Every structure is written in C-alpha cells, then in structure tokens.
Amino acid sequence: MSTMNISLPDILKSFVDEQVATRHYGTSSEYIRELIRKDRDLQQLRKSLLEGAGSPQSGVADDDYFDSLRTHARRHAQK
C-alpha cells in the first residue's frame, strides 16, 4: 500500500475527526478511503447512465424487463 499525505485546513480536519468518532471509523484514512471509493462508484454510475442514454432503445420496458434488471443487479452486487 502506498502512502499519501494530505493537508487540510483546521475546519476540515475537525470535520474528518468528527466523522471518524461518530461514524465508527478506525482512522481518518478509513474515512477518506470510503469517500474515494464512493466517488469512484459515482463516476462509474454516471458513465454507465450516459452510455445507456446514448444507446438506441432495444425493447419494451415492461415488468419482465425490470424483473430481469433486478436479477442482474442482485447478481452483480453479490460479486
């Protein structure tokens, strides 16, 4: 694992310290890692949504379609 040092103004450091204490993170590094993971996931979601919006319509969005999406999402979430 690589090391990265980050400088924060006192007000942001206090905020991070408060999050660590109240949200049960072991360290400020754990909190920052989670924020980075969430940002990465959000960027991937945006990318996927834009790709989907730009693709041609390929069928009817009926109950069967949404059931198959839920099944696919559950399988993906288990990985």
Secondary structure by P-SEA (a helix, b strand, c coil): cbbbbbbbcaaaaaaaaaaaaaaccccaaaaaaaaaaaaaaaaaaaaaaaaaaaccccccccaaaaaaaaaaaaaaaac
